[in-house]
Amino acid sequence: MLRQRLRGSFEDRIRVLEEIADDTSADCQDRIRGLDVLAKYGLGTVKEVSVDEVRERVRRTVEVIRNELPENLTTHVINLLRDICRARSATRRVARGGRAADRRRSRRPGAGSERGDS
């Protein structure tokens, strides 16, 4: 709620930054700072994703998994994803791959068929 209010407040003041950046009678440093702030928030330095956006994406991902996979495979995949979300070490194990990942793959329900539909 606070973040949303701050975004709205900032949006209302963008015009001020534009005026500073465009004012040829203003000090150069003020104009540069105005441009810098506009660029920082307009272009961004990195792709920013809110926690709410991540939650919504995860919810939609789980929904697709539930709709597209057989029930036994759905449960298995969701449990693996839950482990990844809960523990950083689980993410490292999956990222490393290797023998442990191969063993996990061979134990999963439906292993041996291409989609796991067996």
C-alpha positions as CSV (number, residue, x, y, z in Angstrom):
1,M,0.0,0.0,0.0
2,L,2.8,2.5,0.9
3,R,4.8,1.5,-2.1
4,Q,1.8,2.2,-4.3
5,R,1.3,5.6,-2.7
6,L,4.9,6.5,-3.2
7,R,4.7,5.5,-6.9
8,G,1.7,7.7,-7.4
9,S,3.4,10.6,-5.5
10,F,6.5,10.2,-7.7
11,E,4.4,10.1,-10.9
12,D,2.7,13.4,-9.9
13,R,6.2,15.0,-9.7
14,I,7.7,13.8,-12.9
15,R,6.6,17.0,-14.5
16,V,8.9,18.9,-12.0
17,L,11.9,16.8,-13.1
18,E,11.1,17.4,-16.7
19,E,10.9,21.2,-16.1
20,I,14.3,21.1,-14.4
21,A,15.9,19.1,-17.1
22,D,14.5,21.3,-19.9
23,D,15.1,24.7,-18.2
24,T,18.0,26.2,-20.0
25,S,18.3,29.0,-17.4
26,A,18.8,26.4,-14.6
27,D,22.2,25.4,-13.2
28,C,23.8,22.6,-15.3
29,Q,24.1,20.3,-12.3
30,D,20.4,20.6,-11.6
31,R,19.5,19.8,-15.2
32,I,21.9,16.8,-15.2
33,R,20.4,15.6,-11.9
34,G,16.9,16.0,-13.3
35,L,17.8,13.9,-16.3
36,D,19.6,11.4,-14.2
37,V,16.5,10.8,-12.0
38,L,14.2,10.6,-15.0
39,A,16.5,8.1,-16.6
40,K,17.0,6.1,-13.5
41,Y,13.3,5.7,-12.9
42,G,12.2,5.8,-16.5
43,L,14.7,3.3,-17.9
44,G,15.8,1.6,-14.8
45,T,19.1,0.1,-14.0
46,V,17.9,-3.5,-13.7
47,K,14.6,-5.2,-14.4
48,E,12.6,-4.6,-11.2
49,V,10.0,-7.2,-10.2
50,S,7.9,-6.7,-7.1
51,V,7.3,-9.5,-4.6
52,D,3.6,-9.5,-5.6
53,E,4.5,-9.9,-9.3
54,V,6.7,-12.9,-8.4
55,R,4.0,-14.5,-6.3
56,E,1.5,-14.0,-9.1
57,R,3.9,-15.6,-11.6
58,V,4.5,-18.6,-9.3
59,R,0.8,-19.0,-8.8
60,R,0.2,-19.0,-12.6
61,T,3.1,-21.4,-13.1
62,V,1.7,-23.9,-10.5
63,E,-1.7,-23.5,-12.2
64,V,-0.2,-24.5,-15.6
65,I,1.6,-27.4,-14.1
66,R,-1.6,-28.7,-12.5
67,N,-3.5,-28.3,-15.7
68,E,-1.0,-29.8,-18.1
69,L,0.7,-32.7,-16.1
70,P,-0.8,-36.0,-14.8
71,E,-1.6,-35.8,-11.1
72,N,1.3,-38.0,-9.9
73,L,3.8,-35.9,-11.8
74,T,2.1,-32.6,-10.8
75,T,2.6,-33.5,-7.1
76,H,6.2,-34.5,-7.6
77,V,7.1,-31.3,-9.6
78,I,5.3,-29.0,-7.2
79,N,7.1,-30.6,-4.2
80,L,10.5,-30.1,-6.0
81,L,9.6,-26.5,-6.7
82,R,8.5,-26.0,-3.1
83,D,11.9,-27.3,-1.9
84,I,13.7,-24.9,-4.1
85,C,11.6,-22.0,-2.8
86,R,12.2,-22.9,0.8
87,A,15.9,-23.5,0.9
88,R,18.7,-21.8,-0.9
89,S,20.8,-25.0,-0.7
90,A,18.1,-26.8,-2.7
91,T,18.6,-24.2,-5.5
92,R,22.3,-24.8,-5.4
93,R,21.9,-28.6,-5.6
94,V,19.6,-28.3,-8.6
95,A,21.9,-25.8,-10.3
96,R,24.9,-28.0,-9.8
97,G,23.2,-31.0,-11.5
98,G,25.5,-33.9,-11.6
99,R,24.8,-37.4,-10.2
100,A,22.4,-36.3,-7.6
101,A,20.2,-34.6,-10.2
102,D,20.4,-37.7,-12.4
103,R,19.3,-39.9,-9.5
104,R,16.4,-37.6,-8.8
105,R,15.3,-37.7,-12.4
106,S,15.4,-41.5,-12.5
107,R,13.2,-41.7,-9.4
108,R,10.5,-39.3,-10.5
109,P,7.1,-40.7,-11.4
110,G,6.8,-41.4,-15.1
111,A,10.6,-41.4,-15.7
112,G,11.3,-43.2,-18.9
113,S,8.6,-41.6,-21.0
114,E,9.3,-38.4,-22.8
115,R,6.5,-36.3,-21.0
116,G,6.3,-38.5,-17.9
117,D,2.8,-39.7,-18.9
118,S,3.4,-43.4,-18.0
